[in-house]
Amino acid sequence: MQILSGKDLLPHLSKIRKDTPGFLLECSRRYGDLVEFAVGGTRVFFINHPDLIRRVLQDNHHNYSKDTIQYNTLATITGRGLLTSDGEEWLRHRRMEQPAFSRSRLAALDQVIAPALEAMLVRWGQQPEDAVVDIDREMMAVTLEIVGQALFSIDLRTDAPRLTQAVLTALDHVIYRAQNPFAPPDWLPIPQNLSFRKALRQLDRAVYEILESRRRSGEKRDDLLGMLMDARDAESGGSRLTDQQIRDEIITLLIAGHETVASALTWSWYLLAQHPEVWEEMREEVSRLPDDRLPCYPDLERLPFTAAVFSEALRLYPPAWLITRKALGEDELNGYKIPAGALIVISPYVIHRHPQYWEDAEEFLPQRFTGGRERSIPRFAYIPFGGGPRLCIGNNFAMIEGVLILAGITQRYRLKLAVEGAVQADPLVTLRPHHGLPMRLQKI
Ligand code: HEM
């Protein structure tokens, strides 16, 4: 195992800050599957082998918690929702929320996706031919609308524009914090912190309004919000979740459930525009659908290539490019002792390029995921949705949404890049194109 000290890392500081995934990739190429960064008081281990990842995320997951800078920073917005909580509390909430992601509910997701997609396509239809739009922004808007409607029956576009804005402002702050580890603490009344606090207040107000209005209406809806409001916590003698707990879960799902899918879609469009032959093949598959209406759930089985495009985009540009854990007790990885308190760093971006598991790893080749070939990929060499008990609760939701949106847009539009050269991926909360992704809309 290679150990890199602060002195070794100093010359790479700018790369680490601007292009952390690229830096981690270089480390893995140069030093192998287990690297220690010995900086400050914490020992940091970067692991990049399916067996080691399996050990941390699955086989010995009880020994690893989410008490890390990454999740603690996110928790300043989400509180201890499903994504950031641990232990018994996490398990109870996971069980509570799981039914909202059951097969039968997901089968009805197309009824939410189609109207949101249709509204976007109508807007695009009003643009002049060859208009340029920021696809990143468009994908963010449509996915936020879908998750709001699917899980909470709220129309975020018309009912809660303030909520949308507050989510985005608060996320910006998380990014600012991550990029500026030595920035003044959150409690100092500097302008950046004040606007963060204002965004948090707005978020709270908007979420509590949603809760209040559901209570006032007396309506019993069987969406996730209804489930959370009705849930009784057996552990605490059958008491209901507090408003704070419900708020934390709502914000968690809005954040985890929209920017990730949007990012995967944006990179899919980027890759498709660079590989016209792949787009042609996808277009052919889409044009074989029985009629011209937007694709719906039963059409998914006719769209294996479109699904492969989405999976391959998730491989090259995994939105959740970083997964971290803190070791609660000692462990052993590859024969090396991992002390309690160590930080474990896993990067889907890097393992998805491991030359032992991926041939021509940098190439965009959706056929890796067709014809049963995907079954030969080792489970923990492909982890866009994580793995083990903390596997993304929305993985199937995201696949359905991603494929239906790709197919629906391909029925009517061809998207061409409106920027020259390669687009840089910014490692923010998710992997996002630097300065958005301007694309030209060409009607088919
Ligand atoms: C392409 C889209 C998505 C990607 C790439 C993605 C990725 C991930 C990853 C990697 C994790 C595990 C993090 C870890 O182990 O530390 C995760 C967890 C989670 N995701 Fe997703 N996600 C996506 C879509 C969604 C959607 C659509 C939802 C909800 C509607 C969602 C909700 C969550 C939640 C609540 C967790 C925490 C689960 C738990 O710990 O029990 N995600 N996601």
Boltz pocket constraint, residues with backbone or C-beta under 6 A from the ligand:
constraints:
  - pocket:
      binder: B
      contacts: [[A, 82], [A, 83], [A, 84], [A, 85], [A, 90], [A, 94], [A, 147], [A, 252], [A, 253], [A, 256], [A, 257], [A, 258], [A, 260], [A, 261], [A, 264], [A, 318], [A, 319], [A, 320], [A, 322], [A, 323], [A, 324], [A, 383], [A, 384], [A, 385], [A, 386], [A, 387], [A, 389], [A, 390], [A, 391], [A, 392], [A, 393], [A, 394], [A, 395], [A, 397], [A, 398]]
      max_distance: 6.0
